[in-house]
Amino acid sequence: MKTIKDSVHDHITIDGLALDLLDSPAVQRLRHIKQLGTVSLVYPSANHTRFEHSIGVYHLACKVTNHLSIPTEESNHIRAAAMLHDIGHSPYSHNIEPLLNHRIGFEHDDILELLTSTPLSVLLEKHNLDANLIADLIIGKGKHGQIISSSIDVDRMDYLVRDAHHTGVPYGSIDHGRLVRELSLSNGELVLSVSNGNVQAAESLLLARTLMGPTVYNHHVARISKSLLRRATEFLLDSKIIKEHDLRSMDDHDLHAALRSHPKTSPLETRISNRNLYKRAIWAELKDVPDDVINANYDSIHSFEETIASKLNIDVQSVIIDIPKLPLPIGQDIKIKAGDTTRMLHEHSSLIDALQAAQKEQWRLGVYAPENLVERVGSAAERELNLQTNGHLISMRSKKNFSLDTFMT
């Protein structure tokens, strides 16, 4: 048995199955993968890792399974899924994932192969655990899958509080203790009691995620730096210097070493390491962007970049177009229970629609370029993408914007 002093949950006890999993190479690798990727370039203390997050998720899973009195065999599978849910992450967490998804259809939570073809399979057999069931739980499938992956899962309960703690941003504070206590099972589904104000407890979780978006996860410096990281990594893959499946097993340090070792990617790696990043040439709101651009696929975005670079007679590496996905519906899977009545949270809470609208207002299309090319790239991109801005594009070289977003550059 081990007791771990955690920065968020205080003391966490690890023993038996969890201790075996914790000491496995697959989980230990997570010590070297930052939880927030390049966000540390905005918030210097955001250097926490997927390793400590996995321990926190395991801790909350133990609390939930105990509270719900889930039988030991099922509980062990849930706890194992909590500890292992992030082992599929590539370097820099979500920063590289879109690249691998495009090339090999990889998602970080597709980990069945890792559970069955690595030393983990021996550990799972030792504890009589089914790898297929664990893999399903991690993607939210099967009985109790909502505990690991849903709008009120233990993953989200941990990372919001942990990310807020390590960035110093106050918006991620949630009462996960209360959320855990008010969870129950109804016809095999996870529901939340709405007695004594628990709707607000659920709403606070969704509100925290919405507020953390533009302030932390989608801060423009984080988006620019992860775009540079993807661009450089893509070159390594295109050049066959590294292979997609090899990239999955690397950590942050491995990727930086690979980028630094090649003359084509070394300049971009140096920009990231020295925080000498590209600047925003365009930062456009959703209402200003045509639907065909919003829905552009990976190849179409590259085509836009090549066209802009060609017209300006500059290196295509100097143009990066960053089009985030449209926000998904918020909290649509959360069920609440009052007495004998069960219904969806969004039918009961007027805040859900407001949060959905807020996410759309926060959405931005970004075009990035080296500082000396910002004006030229911005003008060319506005024309090429047919942005309906009526002359009010945000160019950080030509306009002042005294928001919190501007000061954190």
ABEGO torsion letter per residue (X at the ends): XBBBBBAAAEBBBBBEAAAAAAABAAAAAAAABBAAEAAAAABAABABBAAAAAAAAAAAAAAAAAAAGBBAAAAAAAAAAAAAAAAABBBGEAAAAAAAAAAAGBBAABAAAAAAABAAAAAAAAAGBBAAAAAAAAAGBEBGAAAABBAABAAAAAAAAAAAAAAGBAAABBBAAAAAAABBBBGGBBBBBABGGAAAAAAAAAAAAAAAAAAAAABAAAAAAAAAAAAAAAAAAAAGABBAAAAAABBAAAAAAAAAABAAAAAAAAAAAAGBBBBBABBBBAAABBAAAAABBAAAAAAAAAAAAAAAGBBAAABBBBBBBBBBBBGAABBBBBEABBBBAAAABAAAAAAAAAAAAABBBBBBBBAAAAAAAAAAAAAAAGBBAGGABBBAAABBBBBAAAABX
